[in-house]
């Protein structure tokens, strides 16, 4: 984990966003940015808050922040992102 955190600290193209609900940190999303796209490298929601749309909200917010560049999923986040985007299409 320390090796992963070091990537976000030492590399300006790696950005980590924490998501708060009230006073609690309930999720995080980490991205790697280049000129044409950004890759979601890490995404997690506290199990106590899953099913509340937090993952979808985090993805939507990061997409807004990164416009107009395109979002991509890393192999590790592909299933989670697909679930978030599916919820977005249904919502």
C-alpha positions as CSV (number, residue, x, y, z in Angstrom):
1,X,0.0,0.0,0.0
2,X,2.8,2.4,0.8
3,X,4.2,1.8,-2.7
4,X,0.9,2.8,-4.2
5,X,0.5,5.9,-2.1
6,X,4.0,6.9,-3.1
7,X,2.8,7.0,-6.7
8,X,0.2,9.6,-5.8
9,X,2.6,11.7,-3.8
10,X,5.5,11.7,-6.2
11,X,3.8,11.8,-9.6
12,X,1.8,14.9,-10.5
13,X,-0.1,12.8,-13.1
14,X,-1.5,10.5,-10.4
15,X,-4.3,12.2,-8.5
16,X,-6.2,10.8,-5.5
17,X,-9.6,12.1,-4.5
18,X,-11.3,11.3,-1.1
19,X,-15.1,11.4,-0.9
20,X,-16.8,12.7,2.3
21,X,-20.3,12.2,3.5
22,X,-20.9,14.5,6.5
23,X,-17.7,14.1,8.6
24,X,-16.9,10.6,7.3
25,X,-14.5,9.7,4.5
26,X,-16.6,7.1,2.7
27,X,-14.8,6.6,-0.6
28,X,-11.8,7.3,-2.8
29,X,-10.9,7.3,-6.4
30,X,-7.4,7.5,-7.9
31,X,-6.6,8.4,-11.4
32,X,-3.6,8.7,-13.8
33,X,-3.9,11.6,-16.2
34,X,-2.3,12.2,-19.5
35,X,-3.1,14.7,-22.3
36,X,-5.8,12.5,-24.0
37,X,-7.4,10.5,-21.3
38,X,-7.4,9.6,-17.6
39,X,-7.3,6.1,-16.2
40,X,-9.2,5.1,-13.1
41,X,-6.5,3.2,-11.2
42,X,-8.2,2.8,-7.8
43,X,-11.8,3.1,-6.6
44,X,-13.3,2.1,-3.3
45,X,-16.4,2.8,-1.2
46,X,-16.6,2.0,2.5
47,X,-18.7,-1.2,2.8
48,X,-21.0,0.5,5.3
49,X,-22.0,3.0,2.6
50,X,-22.2,0.8,-0.5
51,X,-25.5,0.8,-2.4
52,X,-26.0,4.5,-1.8
53,X,-24.7,5.7,-5.2
54,X,-21.4,7.0,-3.9
55,X,-19.3,5.2,-6.5
56,X,-21.4,6.6,-9.3
57,X,-21.2,10.1,-7.7
58,X,-17.4,9.8,-7.5
59,X,-17.1,8.8,-11.1
60,X,-19.4,11.6,-12.3
61,X,-17.5,14.2,-10.3
62,X,-14.1,13.0,-11.6
63,X,-15.5,13.0,-15.2
64,X,-16.6,16.7,-14.7
65,X,-13.3,17.7,-13.3
66,X,-11.4,16.1,-16.2
67,X,-13.5,17.2,-19.1
68,X,-13.0,17.1,-22.0
69,X,-10.5,14.2,-21.7
70,X,-11.9,10.7,-21.8
71,X,-12.2,8.3,-19.0
72,X,-10.7,4.8,-19.2
73,X,-10.6,1.9,-16.7
74,X,-7.6,0.0,-15.6
75,X,-8.1,-3.8,-15.6
76,X,-8.4,-3.7,-11.8
77,X,-11.3,-1.1,-11.9
78,X,-13.1,-2.2,-15.1
79,X,-15.9,-4.1,-13.3
80,X,-16.5,-1.4,-10.7
81,X,-16.6,1.3,-13.3
82,X,-19.0,-0.6,-15.5
83,X,-21.3,-1.0,-12.5
84,X,-21.2,2.7,-11.7
85,X,-21.9,3.6,-15.3
86,X,-24.7,1.1,-15.5
87,X,-26.3,2.8,-12.5
88,X,-25.8,6.2,-14.1
89,X,-27.6,5.0,-17.2
90,X,-30.5,3.6,-15.2
91,X,-30.7,6.7,-12.9
